[in-house]
Structures are given as C-alpha cells and as structure tokens.
Amino acid sequence: MQSARNFLKELDYSVLQQCMHCGMCLPTCPTYTTTHKERHSPRGRISLMRAIADDELKFTPAFGDEMYYCLGCLACTTACPAGVDYAHLFESARAQVEQEGILDTPERSFWRWLSLKLLFRHPRLLRAVGRLLYCYQQLGLDRLLRRSGLLKRLAPRLAALETQTPRIRAQFSDTLIAASESPAQYKYTVGFLTGCVQDLAFSNVNRDTVDVLKANRCKVLTPRMQHCCGSLHGHNGAPDLAKELARKNIDQFEDLAALDAIISNAGGCGSHLKHYHRLLSDDPEYAEKAKLWDAKLKDIHEFLAEIELVPPPQGGDVRSVTYHDSCHLCHGQKISEQPRALLKLIPGLQYEELPEAKQCCGSAGIYNITQPEESQRQLDRKLDQLAKTKSKTVATANPGCHLQIQNGIDSRQLGKQVAHPISLLAEAYRKGS
C-alpha cells in the first residue's frame, strides 16, 4: 500500500543518526534482557527504523511486530549518553506501521476502532461503559462467569483479559470533586487533570490529590467531563487522534496563564501531557498554547517538592512501605526522588527500598493486553523482588502499574496492598485533622 506520509522520513535525520550504538541501553531494556536478541533492543530497533528511512528495508509485518514488542518504558533514554529521543522515534515508527496497515486484521482493526476511535475519544460513552462494568462487578456476574468456565472455553484470550479488568469505583471524579475547591486562604491556583482510567478505577486517588493540594494552600480547578490525555493514541500509532485530544484538553482551561500549574497524578499520562508542544508544533492556533501548557504541566510529586510540602501532623500507624517507579514518571519525566522523599516525610511510615525499583512491571499501557506472555515475564521479575521486602504496602504513581502489580500480588498471595503515594499522604493529613 502506498502511504500518504512517511513518518520516519519526516523526522529530522539527525534524530535517527544520534544513536552511537554504544550499547549502554542494552542492560536496561526489559525485552533485550529477556531474549538477548539485538532486534529486541533500542539500538536494534533504531537500526531498523534508520534502514526504513534510508529505503534499505521494506515495511513488513516483522518490522511492525518488533515496534510493538517494545514496552516503551523509556529506560533506554535514562541510560543513553547521547540523549536519543527514543519516545519520538518509536511513536513515529508505530504511526508508520499503522499507516502502512502491515499488521491489520479484522479483529485488530475492530479493537482499535472500539478503543482508540470510540471509547477513549468520548468521555460520556467511556463513563457509560464504566457504569455497566460497575454493575456487572457488583452483581457478582464476573465471578459467576469465571466459575462457569464458559468464557475460557469459548474465548480463552478474552477470558485472560477479563481477569485483569479493573474494579470500577461507585463514584467518578466529577461526583467526588467540585469544579472549584479551595482552603480558606490559598497561595496557588492550579488546574487538576482527572484522567480516564484514573477517573473510572481510581477516583478516590483523585479525591486524595485534591485534598493534598488544598492542604498545601492551593485553589484547585477541576474541569467537568475531562478527555483522555491521548497517550494511548500517541503510543499506538494514532497521532492525529492524539492531537485532537491535546487540543480538547488545552481548551478545558480558559486562562492557562492564570494557573500556577496544571497537575497530573498519573505517571504515564503526565509524560505524554508534557509534550503537547511537540505534538502541536505545526498547528498555528495551538502551538503557543501548547508551549505554555507544557511549561505549566507538573506531576503532583514534582509540584509539592517545588512549593515545599506542608509537613503532615505527627502520629499515625507504624507500617513499612516500599516504592515502585512508574517507568514514564521515572524515565519519561525524570521524577524519582520526589515520591520517595514524600513517603519518608509521612509519620509512621518506614521506607524500604525495593530492589530493581526502576525495572518495568510489564503493564506499559496496554502491553499486558497486546503482549501478555512478555508482560507476565516482566511482572514475575517484579513480584520476585517484591517478595524479598517486608513491606505490606507498595506505593506507585501510575494506574497501569497499580493494577498490574496488585493483580500479580493477589495471584501469588503475597499479602501486600498497592497505594498511590498521595493517598498515603492524604491519609496522614486526615488523621492529623
């Protein structure tokens, strides 16, 4: 099929040349350390991309499979001494894969249409599906279906995915959080992003985040019926849809300049949200707005560290906590010490460092759906390290990591619970008051 665009050729060629092939990325890459195959490493994938751009290699299903075998964890960007922008490269490669249609099948096209083009573009529809899923879970139909074994016999792949379905909350963010909330006296005015999966499955974390911001002298503006950030689309070869959602998110706030910050509490979302200017750089109406947006976008831990956290009151239960780095918070946003520092400030918490804390858990957006076997290998490695800790609480700041690790913990019966660091801080503030 003749493509209308070649995303790899449109890149500044120096970006493709930047990789020095030094190999520093190899020991940090989850897929390379599993298979020890060059093509499964960042260096190998960049070589394939460059061969495509140089017309030395044709687009094939094998190339498409390789681009999607990457977790996109960005550990290679932290290790890279040349500063290769791997995220931009692999997003461009995946966009080209989708445009060429080399992986298209009727089933794959249906799921991409349902998720990328329908559900995650229309928040009301996504919430309606969330309500149906909540009823399905509350009525116990999920447990009944699993016990019957019917789904496993009819559709084994779907049955495996069904067990990973997040528990939907009874109330979503718009019900728990007012459009504007503030303490009696405030010093900062911030916008707050509630997310999509975060809104359905972790609206309690969103409520905790607003409470923590208010405890730290912030007036919080939370737009109603918010849109997906577009990271799902950007990472899965749908840049035009990612741009559409970026514009909608920017338009949610009438006066960006008046905000001290725009707050995200999900590591994966935040990493994408901070790159709207690159996404919209060729949009004459939104390019400058997107540049301002990027400057205002702050992860919650980053923001609290910058304004000097109001220390939580003394007291509280003594318990041990460990921390798993969300890949896109750690490698994408370069935020790693701030969550740890926050946890160490909470009275009663005894911090224990997790071995290989920065190793990917295998969630990686929808990787656990598209590459279940490799995802499980990465999760098993993470669970092996968690089993070495005495901590009963595992803190992490990304919904995908939260779900993946909690499901793994439950399957192994490790007796641990996953929590967002901000929820632990909010709990400390509430006990103090």
C-alpha positions in Angstrom: 0.0 0.0 0.0 1.4 3.4 -1.0 1.4 5.6 2.1 0.5 9.3 2.1 3.2 10.1 4.6 6.4 8.5 5.8 6.7 9.5 9.5 10.3 8.2 9.8 11.4 10.2 6.7 9.7 13.3 8.1 11.9 13.2 11.2 15.0 15.4 11.4 17.5 12.8 10.1 20.0 13.8 12.9 17.5 12.3 15.4 17.9 8.9 13.7 21.7 9.3 13.5 22.0 10.3 17.2 22.3 6.7 18.4 26.0 5.9 18.7 25.4 2.1 19.0 27.4 2.2 22.3 25.2 -0.5 23.9 24.6 1.4 27.2 20.9 0.9 26.7 21.1 -2.9 26.4 21.2 -3.9 30.1 18.3 -1.5 30.9 15.9 -2.8 28.2 13.4 -5.3 29.5 12.9 -7.2 26.2 16.6 -7.4 25.5 17.5 -8.8 28.9 14.8 -11.4 28.4 15.7 -12.5 24.9 19.3 -11.2 24.4 18.4 -10.6 20.7 19.7 -7.4 19.1 16.5 -6.6 17.3 14.7 -6.6 20.7 16.9 -3.8 22.0 16.6 0.0 21.5 19.8 0.0 19.4 18.4 -2.8 17.2 15.1 -1.1 16.7 16.7 2.3 15.9 18.8 0.5 13.2 15.6 -0.9 11.7 14.0 2.5 11.7 17.0 4.0 10.0 17.0 1.3 7.4 13.4 2.1 6.6 14.2 5.8 6.4 17.1 5.1 4.1 14.9 2.8 1.8 17.2 -0.1 2.7 14.3 -2.1 4.3 10.7 -2.5 3.3 7.8 -2.4 5.6 6.9 -5.9 6.7 4.8 -7.5 9.4 8.0 -8.5 11.2 9.0 -4.8 11.4 5.6 -3.9 12.8 5.7 -6.8 15.3 9.1 -5.5 16.5 7.9 -2.0 17.1 5.1 -3.3 19.2 7.2 -5.7 21.1 8.9 -2.7 22.7 7.3 -1.8 26.0 8.0 1.9 25.5 9.3 2.0 29.1 12.0 4.6 28.2 14.6 3.1 30.5 16.9 3.4 27.5 16.6 7.2 27.5 17.9 7.4 31.1 20.8 5.2 30.2 21.7 6.8 26.9 24.7 9.1 27.0 23.8 10.7 23.6 20.3 11.8 24.7 18.5 9.9 22.0 14.8 10.9 21.9 13.6 7.3 21.7 10.0 8.1 22.6 9.7 10.3 19.5 11.3 7.6 17.3 9.2 4.7 18.4 5.9 6.7 18.2 6.8 7.7 14.7 7.6 4.1 13.8 4.3 2.9 15.1 2.4 5.6 13.3 4.1 4.4 10.1 3.2 0.8 10.9 -0.5 1.8 11.3 -0.5 3.8 8.1 1.0 1.0 6.1 -1.5 -1.4 7.5 1.0 -4.2 7.7 -0.5 -5.6 10.9 -4.1 -5.1 10.1 -6.6 -7.9 10.7 -10.4 -7.6 11.1 -10.1 -8.4 14.8 -7.3 -6.0 15.4 -9.0 -3.2 13.4 -12.2 -3.7 15.4 -10.5 -3.4 18.8 -8.5 -0.3 17.6 -11.7 1.3 16.4 -13.6 0.5 19.6 -10.8 1.7 22.0 -8.9 4.5 20.2 -11.6 5.9 17.9 -14.7 5.5 20.1 -14.4 4.9 23.8 -11.3 7.0 24.6 -12.4 9.9 22.4 -15.8 10.3 24.1 -15.8 10.6 27.9 -19.5 10.2 28.3 -19.5 6.9 26.5 -16.5 5.7 28.4 -18.2 6.5 31.7 -21.4 4.8 30.5 -19.4 1.7 29.8 -17.8 2.1 33.2 -21.2 2.2 34.9 -22.2 -1.0 33.1 -19.0 -2.6 34.2 -19.5 -1.5 37.8 -23.0 -3.1 37.8 -21.5 -6.3 36.3 -18.9 -6.5 39.0 -21.3 -5.5 41.9 -23.8 -8.1 40.9 -21.1 -10.8 41.0 -21.5 -11.7 37.3 -17.7 -11.5 36.9 -17.2 -14.2 39.5 -20.1 -16.3 38.1 -18.6 -16.1 34.6 -15.2 -17.2 35.8 -16.5 -20.1 37.8 -18.6 -21.3 34.9 -15.5 -21.6 32.7 -17.7 -20.7 29.7 -15.7 -17.7 28.5 -12.5 -19.7 28.9 -13.8 -22.4 26.6 -15.3 -20.0 24.0 -12.6 -17.3 24.0 -9.5 -18.1 26.0 -7.8 -14.8 25.2 -10.8 -12.8 26.3 -11.1 -14.8 29.4 -7.4 -14.0 30.3 -8.1 -10.3 29.8 -11.3 -10.4 31.8 -9.4 -11.3 35.0 -7.4 -8.1 34.6 -10.4 -5.8 34.4 -10.0 -3.1 37.0 -12.6 -2.7 39.7 -14.7 0.3 38.8 -15.5 2.8 41.6 -19.0 3.6 42.7 -18.4 7.4 42.1 -16.4 9.1 39.4 -14.3 12.2 39.9 -17.0 14.8 38.9 -19.1 13.5 41.8 -16.3 13.5 44.4 -14.6 16.7 43.3 -16.3 20.1 42.8 -15.3 22.3 39.8 -13.6 24.7 42.2 -12.3 23.9 45.7 -10.0 25.9 47.9 -9.0 26.3 51.5 -9.9 29.4 53.4 -6.7 31.0 52.4 -4.7 29.9 49.4 -1.4 30.9 47.7 -1.6 28.9 44.5 -4.2 28.3 41.8 -3.9 25.0 39.9 -5.8 23.0 37.4 -6.3 19.3 38.0 -6.5 16.5 35.4 -8.6 13.5 36.5 -7.6 11.2 33.6 -9.8 8.4 32.1 -8.8 5.1 33.6 -7.8 7.0 36.7 -11.3 8.5 36.8 -13.1 5.2 36.5 -10.9 3.0 38.7 -9.1 5.4 41.0 -11.4 8.4 41.5 -10.5 8.0 45.2 -6.9 8.8 44.3 -8.1 11.9 42.5 -10.1 13.0 45.6 -7.0 12.4 47.7 -4.9 14.5 45.3 -7.3 17.5 45.6 -7.3 17.2 49.4 -3.5 17.2 49.5 -3.4 20.2 47.2 -5.8 22.1 49.4 -3.7 21.1 52.5 -0.8 22.8 50.7 -2.5 26.2 50.1 -3.9 25.5 46.6 -7.1 26.5 45.0 -8.0 23.6 42.7 -9.9 24.0 39.4 -11.2 20.6 38.0 -12.9 20.8 34.6 -16.0 18.6 34.2 -16.2 15.5 32.0 -12.5 15.6 31.1 -11.0 13.9 28.0 -8.3 11.2 27.7 -4.8 12.8 27.6 -4.1 11.0 24.3 -1.1 8.9 25.4 -2.9 5.7 24.4 -3.3 7.2 20.9 0.2 8.7 20.7 1.9 5.4 21.7 -0.2 3.3 19.4 0.2 4.9 16.1 -2.7 7.3 16.0 -1.0 10.8 16.1 -4.0 12.7 14.6 -6.3 11.4 17.4 -3.6 12.3 19.9 -3.5 15.9 18.5 -7.3 16.1 18.7 -7.4 15.2 22.3 -4.5 17.5 23.1 -6.5 20.4 21.8 -9.5 19.4 23.8 -7.5 19.2 27.0 -6.0 22.6 26.4 -9.4 24.1 25.7 -10.7 22.8 29.1 -8.9 25.7 30.8 -10.0 29.2 29.8 -6.9 31.0 31.1 -3.7 28.9 31.2 -1.6 31.9 32.1 -3.5 32.4 35.3 -2.7 29.0 36.6 0.4 28.3 38.7 0.4 24.7 37.5 -1.7 22.0 35.8 -1.5 18.9 38.0 -1.3 15.3 36.9 -1.1 12.4 39.3 -0.6 9.5 36.8 3.0 8.9 35.6 2.1 7.7 32.1 -0.4 10.4 31.4 2.0 13.1 32.7 4.8 12.0 30.5 2.6 12.5 27.4 0.9 15.6 28.7 4.3 17.4 29.0 4.9 17.0 25.2 1.9 18.7 23.7 4.0 21.4 22.1 6.0 18.8 20.1 2.7 17.2 19.1 1.1 20.5 18.1 4.1 22.4 16.9 2.8 22.6 13.3 -0.7 23.9 14.5 -0.8 27.7 14.1 -3.7 28.1 16.5 -2.4 25.8 19.3 1.4 25.8 19.0 1.9 28.7 21.5 -0.9 27.5 23.8 0.8 24.0 23.8 4.2 25.5 24.7 2.5 27.3 27.7 0.7 24.1 28.6 4.0 22.1 28.7 5.5 24.8 31.0 2.6 24.6 33.4 2.2 20.8 33.5 3.5 19.3 36.7 3.4 15.9 38.3 1.9 16.1 41.8 5.1 15.0 43.5 7.2 17.4 41.4 4.8 20.3 42.3 4.8 19.5 46.0 8.6 19.4 46.1 8.8 22.8 44.4 6.5 24.6 46.7 7.8 23.0 49.9 5.4 20.5 51.3 3.3 21.3 54.4 4.5 18.6 56.8 1.8 16.2 57.8 1.0 16.0 61.6 2.8 13.6 63.8 1.2 10.3 64.7 -0.3 7.5 62.7 0.1 3.8 62.4 3.6 2.4 62.1 4.0 0.4 58.8 6.6 -0.3 56.2 6.3 0.9 52.7 8.3 0.3 49.5 8.1 2.2 46.2 7.9 1.0 42.6 9.0 3.6 40.0 6.4 4.1 37.2 8.5 4.0 34.0 7.1 7.1 32.5 7.3 9.0 35.8 10.9 8.0 36.3 12.3 7.8 32.8 9.8 9.9 30.9 9.5 12.7 33.4 12.8 12.1 35.3 10.9 12.2 38.6 12.1 9.5 41.1 13.4 11.1 44.3 10.4 13.3 44.9 7.9 10.4 45.6 10.5 8.8 47.9 11.1 12.0 49.8 7.4 12.4 50.2 7.0 8.9 51.6 9.8 9.4 54.1 8.1 12.6 55.4 4.9 10.7 56.4 4.8 10.0 60.1 4.6 6.3 60.9 5.9 5.1 57.5 9.1 3.2 57.5 10.6 3.3 54.0 12.2 0.2 52.5 13.9 0.5 49.1 12.7 -2.1 46.5 15.3 -4.0 44.6 15.1 -3.2 40.9 12.6 -0.5 41.7 13.0 1.1 38.3 12.5 -2.1 36.3 9.3 -2.2 34.3 6.4 -4.2 35.8 5.1 -5.2 32.3 2.0 -3.1 32.3 3.2 -0.5 29.8 -0.1 1.0 28.8 -1.9 -1.9 27.0 1.2 -4.0 26.7 -0.2 -6.6 29.1 -3.1 -7.0 26.6 -1.1 -7.0 23.4 1.9 -8.9 24.6 0.6 -11.0 27.6 3.5 -13.5 27.7 6.3 -11.0 27.8 4.3 -8.8 30.1 3.9 -11.7 32.5 7.7 -12.3 32.4 8.3 -8.7 33.4 5.7 -9.0 36.2 7.2 -12.2 37.5 10.5 -10.4 37.8 8.9 -7.6 39.7 7.0 -9.9 42.0 10.2 -11.8 42.8 11.7 -8.5 44.1 8.6 -7.5 46.0 8.6 -10.9 47.8 12.0 -10.0 49.2 10.7 -7.0 51.0 8.9 -6.9 54.4 6.7 -4.0 53.4 3.0 -4.7 53.3 2.3 -1.5 51.2 3.7 -1.0 47.7 3.5 2.7 46.6 3.3 3.6 42.9 2.1 6.5 41.0 0.5 5.2 37.8 -2.8 3.4 37.4 -1.4 0.8 34.9 1.4 -0.2 37.4 -1.1 -0.2 40.2 -3.4 -2.7 38.5 -0.7 -4.9 37.1 1.2 -5.2 40.4 -1.9 -5.7 42.6 -3.2 -8.4 40.2 0.2 -10.1 40.5 0.3 -9.8 44.3 -3.1 -11.3 44.6 -2.3 -14.2 42.2 0.8 -15.1 44.3 -0.9 -14.3 47.6 1.9 -12.1 48.8 -0.3 -10.3 51.3 0.6 -6.7 50.1 -1.5 -3.8 49.0 -0.7 -1.2 46.4 -1.4 2.5 47.1 -0.6 5.9 45.5 1.9 7.9 47.5 -0.5 10.8 47.5 -3.2 8.6 49.1 -0.9 7.8 51.9 -0.1 11.5 52.4 -3.8 12.4 52.3 -4.5 9.7 54.9 -1.8 11.3 57.2 -3.4 14.8 56.8 -6.9 13.4 57.6 -5.6 11.6 60.7 -3.9 14.8 61.9 -7.1 16.9 61.5 
